[in-house]
Amino acid sequence: MEGLDEEWVQAGTRRYASYPGLKPGQYVFRVKGSNNDRGWNEAGTSIRLVVAPPWWQTPWAYALAGIVILSLLYAAWRIRVKSIRMEHAYAMSRFEAEKLHEVDQMKSRFFANISHEFRTPLTLILGPVRQIIETMEDGKVRSELQVVQRNANRLLGLVNQLLDVARLESGTMKLRT
């Protein structure tokens, strides 16, 4: 076999040649023979052999392995990007929730402060109105002052409700059922 054997191999009476473990490639097998009178055919004959590589060593297999590896790397990259985006979205939602909570607390404090500011003048109005109603003898003026007193009391009740809501939100007042 050209490329493997450096010299001619004497086969003797053997009618076959065996080359186990041939590497993939192209080979030329040359044979010289003799007849029964021991006359040698010096020209001989040859056959060209092509040994194909196993399927896992073909260019198609290498290309497929490359595609699979690139696909796995791409999938891992996409999963990581998605994970980073989810972490970012979670952090942003927590940040927004904290800011909304702060805004709610500021609104509660604002309503509590405004309610206190309304409550003081209302109580200062209701005191003199009550005294005037008690001392007033004119029925028409007295009924007008009672309307003022009733509406001021209603407004005071609404202000007190706002203060109760502010106390509930701040946790200083417990809800009773």
Secondary structure, DSSP 8 states (H G I E B T S, - for coil): -BTT-SS----TT------TT--SEEEEEEE--B-TT--B-SS-EEEEEEE---GGGSHHHHHHHHHHHHHHHHHHHHHHHHHHHHHHHHHHHHHHHHHHHHHHHHHHHHHHHHHHHHHHHHHHHHHHHHHHHHH---HHHHHHHHHHHHHHHHHHHHHHHHHHHHHHHHTSS----
